[in-house]
Structures are given as structure tokens and as C-alpha cells.
Amino acid sequence: MTQNSVLDYTSDDFNGKTADVFLTFNNELNYDKVVLLVEGLDDALFYSEYFVEENVFLFVMNGHEWMTQVLGDLSSVFPNQLAAIKDADFNHLDNSYFVHQNMFVTDCHDWEMTIVSADRTSRIAARYGICDDESGILHEEVMRELQNYSYVRWANSWIPAKEDRVRFLDDAENMRGKTLAEVVTIVNGNQKENRWIDPIYVDSFKKQHPNADLRQLNNGHDYMRMLRKLISEKSKKNIRNGEIPEAYVRLFTGADFSLTRLAHNLRSYSFTKEVLL
């Protein structure tokens, strides 16, 4: 049988996340909606502020690994009704993109880095009593302090076999003032398995990729953690985990989102319904 409509399929025709997304479309609450695949719950919470709720269902994938397969399996079954939004990670730096027109990526490394700006960082720091002279240069300080750590992350992503890549802890704030070699030593010391990354390889990689755009290189979660540490040190105040990202999201308006390349690309795609507010 040639399958060319949703009526020709059952969820048993698919596996993994593809079957889950197929069932989501067949739920009567979502039947006419556009389904947008996002990586995690925090992504869904962020993007929900900018999409038309009655027209869009945000499907949390718990990572991006299945996105390409789901789009390949279901885009023709649900034409113009399915898309994915992936953190760019290093895609812009690597000039590596996707075969599916309905796979969209963030303007910067991730949505957190997309909403980062010197002005917003300064405004947030000022709320904690940091003077203008210090708050005005805080953004550049954070970006600079993360650079070596981010180069290790980028070099690691180029290692062909995933099982040979090192794992990273949520400890970017501890990389402040560290040389590239010191960062590699810390990262290798954090491995619980028999993994390590060659410091000579990382040093060579950085030299081969100089002056990378820091908005594409740095990870937004790392930025928020480093910013929290610096503001806490300068203000002598305890800052709750998650407080800085929440403040950042409040400062990023719908009008700001509408100016992103991601919003433009979503708006240009022929969805069956309006997706953006």
C-alpha cells in the first residue's frame, strides 16, 4: 500500500519519538495544531511566550537527537504542520545545517545566548546595587571568562565518536581566570569514566579557529552561571539558582523575539496556521 495520508498510518508504523509525535497529532486536542519539537522543558516554557497557544503544541523531545528522524518520518504525513527548533550549539560556527526546511535553529548558540546583551546584563546587575562603571563592563567580562571553557566544548564536539567525548559538569563559573590548559585539566579531572581530552589537540583546535564569534561559541547556561557568580561576588548578595535567567527572560519582549532571525524564518515558513503572536 502506498501511504500518502495520515489515515494510512497507525502509530505502530513508527518507533521511538516518531510514534509519540504521531500520537500527539492524533489527539483531538492537537488535531489541527502545528506541532513544534523543542529540546527541553525550559525551551518550551521560553517559546510558549511568543507562540499562539491555540495554534501550537510544543512537544518536548528531551534532547535533539530524534529531531531529524521525526521530521524525516512525519513531515510528509503532516505537511506544513510540523517543525523543530534546535539550539544552534556550534552549527553556525561549523557552517553545518540540515536537509529539512522545517528544522530551525536559534540565532546564537542557544536561546539563552540569543537574549543576552550588554544592556540587559547591566540592567540586571544594577538591580543588585552594582554601580554603572562595573555593570557596564560585566557582559564583556563574562564573555571573555567563558572563552577557554567554550573552546574546549567546541573542540570536544569535533571528536567523531560520541563515546570518546568528555562530559561537562554545570561548573562554568569555576573556569574564571583559567588558561586553556587549566580548563582542560579541570574537565579531565571531572570525568567519572575513563575519558579525557588531549590538551595538545584542544590547543591546536583553538589556534585553527581563532577569533570565534563569542555569541556562537559560548553556551547560554554557562553565561548565566558565570554572571550569577560575578554579580554575587560584587554585590555581596546571595542569588537564588535560576534568578538571573528569570530576570533575563522578563527583559526579553515579544518585540525583541520578533526581530530574531528565528522568528523571521518561522514566519516565512508555510505553516497551516499562524504560529507567532
C-alpha positions in Angstrom: 0.0 0.0 0.0 1.3 3.5 -0.9 0.9 5.5 2.2 0.1 9.2 1.5 -2.2 10.4 4.1 -2.4 10.3 7.9 -5.3 7.8 7.6 -3.0 5.3 6.0 -0.8 5.1 9.2 -1.0 3.9 12.7 1.5 4.7 15.5 2.8 1.1 15.0 4.3 2.2 11.7 6.8 4.3 13.6 9.2 3.9 16.5 10.6 5.9 19.3 9.8 9.6 19.4 8.2 9.4 15.9 5.4 7.3 17.3 5.0 9.6 20.2 4.7 12.7 17.9 2.3 10.8 15.6 0.0 10.1 18.6 0.2 13.7 19.6 -1.2 14.8 16.3 -4.0 12.2 16.6 -5.0 13.6 20.0 -8.2 15.5 19.4 -6.9 18.5 21.4 -4.0 18.9 18.9 -5.5 17.6 15.6 -5.4 21.0 13.8 -2.4 22.4 15.6 1.1 22.9 14.4 3.5 20.7 16.4 6.8 22.3 17.2 9.5 20.0 18.5 11.8 21.6 21.2 14.7 20.1 23.1 13.7 20.6 26.7 11.1 21.9 29.1 12.9 25.1 29.6 12.8 25.7 25.8 9.0 25.0 25.8 8.5 27.5 28.7 10.5 30.1 26.9 9.0 29.8 23.4 5.4 29.5 24.8 5.5 33.3 25.4 5.9 34.0 21.7 3.6 31.5 20.0 -0.2 31.4 19.5 -1.2 28.9 22.2 -4.4 27.7 20.4 -2.5 27.0 17.2 0.7 25.4 18.5 1.7 22.4 20.6 5.2 22.4 21.9 6.5 18.8 22.0 9.4 18.3 24.4 12.0 15.9 22.9 14.4 15.7 25.9 17.3 16.4 23.6 17.7 17.0 19.8 18.9 13.5 18.7 15.5 12.4 17.4 14.5 15.6 15.7 15.9 14.8 12.2 14.4 11.4 12.2 11.0 12.6 13.3 11.0 15.3 10.6 12.0 12.8 8.0 9.3 10.3 9.1 6.4 12.7 9.6 6.8 15.9 7.6 5.1 14.4 4.5 2.4 12.9 6.7 1.6 16.2 8.3 2.7 18.7 5.7 3.3 22.3 6.9 2.1 21.2 10.4 5.4 20.0 11.9 8.7 21.7 12.6 11.6 21.6 15.1 13.5 24.3 16.9 17.0 23.3 17.9 19.7 25.1 19.8 22.3 26.0 17.2 25.1 24.9 19.5 28.1 25.2 17.2 26.2 24.9 13.9 26.8 28.5 12.9 30.5 28.2 13.6 30.8 24.9 11.8 28.6 26.1 8.9 26.7 22.8 9.4 22.9 22.9 8.8 20.1 20.5 8.0 18.4 18.9 5.0 14.9 19.7 6.4 13.5 23.1 5.7 11.3 22.8 8.8 14.4 22.4 11.1 15.0 25.8 12.6 17.9 26.9 14.8 18.5 29.7 17.3 20.3 32.9 16.2 23.1 32.3 18.6 24.5 29.2 20.4 21.1 28.7 22.2 18.1 30.8 23.0 19.8 32.0 26.2 22.7 33.5 24.3 20.2 34.9 21.8 18.6 37.0 24.6 21.9 38.1 26.1 23.1 41.7 25.6 25.4 44.1 27.4 22.5 46.4 28.2 20.3 43.7 29.8 23.2 42.4 31.8 24.0 45.9 33.0 20.3 46.5 34.0 20.2 43.2 35.9 23.5 44.0 37.7 22.2 47.4 38.7 19.2 45.8 40.5 21.7 44.2 42.8 23.4 47.6 43.6 26.3 47.3 41.2 27.5 50.7 40.1 27.3 51.8 36.4 31.1 51.6 35.9 31.1 47.9 36.9 27.8 46.8 35.5 28.6 48.3 32.1 31.6 46.0 31.5 30.2 42.9 33.2 28.9 41.4 29.9 32.3 41.6 28.3 33.9 40.1 31.4 31.6 37.1 31.4 32.0 36.5 27.6 35.8 36.7 28.0 36.0 34.5 31.0 34.0 31.7 29.3 36.0 31.7 26.1 38.6 29.0 27.0 35.9 26.7 28.5 33.8 27.1 25.4 36.7 26.3 23.1 37.1 23.0 25.0 33.4 22.3 24.5 33.7 23.1 20.7 36.8 21.0 20.2 35.1 18.2 22.1 32.2 18.3 19.7 34.5 17.6 16.8 35.6 14.2 18.2 33.9 11.7 15.8 32.8 9.1 18.3 30.4 10.3 20.9 31.6 7.7 23.4 35.1 9.3 23.2 33.9 12.7 24.1 34.3 14.1 27.6 31.3 15.2 29.7 30.9 18.6 31.2 29.6 19.5 34.6 27.5 22.6 35.4 30.6 24.3 36.7 31.4 27.1 34.2 31.6 29.6 37.0 34.7 27.8 38.2 36.6 28.5 35.0 37.1 32.1 35.7 40.7 33.2 35.2 41.8 29.8 33.9 44.1 29.2 31.0 43.1 26.8 28.2 45.4 24.1 29.7 44.0 24.6 33.2 40.5 24.3 31.9 41.4 21.0 30.1 42.9 19.7 33.4 39.8 20.5 35.3 37.5 19.0 32.7 39.6 15.8 32.6 39.6 15.6 36.3 35.8 15.7 36.4 35.4 12.6 34.3 34.0 9.6 36.2 34.6 7.3 33.3 37.9 6.5 31.5 37.6 9.6 29.2 39.9 12.5 28.6 40.5 15.2 26.0 44.0 15.8 24.7 45.3 19.3 25.7 47.5 19.4 22.6 44.5 18.7 20.4 42.5 21.5 22.1 45.3 24.0 21.9 45.7 23.2 18.2 42.0 23.4 17.6 41.8 26.9 19.1 44.7 28.1 17.0 43.0 26.7 13.9 39.7 28.5 14.8 40.8 31.9 16.2 38.5 34.8 17.0 35.3 32.8 17.0 32.1 34.8 17.5 31.6 34.5 21.2 27.8 34.6 20.9 28.1 31.4 18.9 30.9 29.9 20.9 29.6 30.5 24.5 26.8 28.4 26.0 23.9 30.4 27.4 23.6 28.3 30.5 27.3 28.8 31.2 26.9 32.6 30.7 24.0 32.7 33.3 26.0 30.7 35.8 29.1 32.9 35.4 27.0 36.1 35.6 25.4 34.9 38.8 28.8 34.3 40.4 30.2 37.7 39.4 27.1 39.6 40.5 27.0 37.7 43.7 30.7 38.5 44.4 30.4 42.2 43.5 27.1 42.8 45.3 27.9 40.5 48.3 24.4 39.1 48.0 23.1 35.5 47.7 21.4 34.9 44.4 18.9 32.0 44.0 19.6 29.5 41.3 17.5 30.4 38.3 17.1 34.0 39.4 19.3 35.5 36.7 17.8 33.6 33.8 14.3 34.5 35.0 15.3 38.2 35.1 16.7 37.9 31.6 13.6 36.3 30.2 11.4 39.1 31.7 13.6 41.7 29.9 13.2 40.0 26.5 10.0 41.1 25.0 7.8 39.7 22.2 9.0 42.6 20.1 12.6 41.5 20.7 11.8 38.0 19.7 10.1 39.2 16.5 13.4 40.7 15.4 15.3 37.5 15.6 16.3 35.5 12.5 14.5 32.5 14.0 11.2 34.4 14.2 11.7 35.6 10.6 12.3 32.0 9.4 9.3 30.7 11.3 7.1 33.5 9.9 8.3 32.7 6.4 7.6 29.0 6.5 4.2 27.9 5.1 2.6 26.6 8.3 -1.1 25.7 8.2 -1.8 28.3 10.9 -0.2 31.4 12.3 2.3 30.3 14.9 3.8 33.6 16.2 2.0 36.2 18.3 
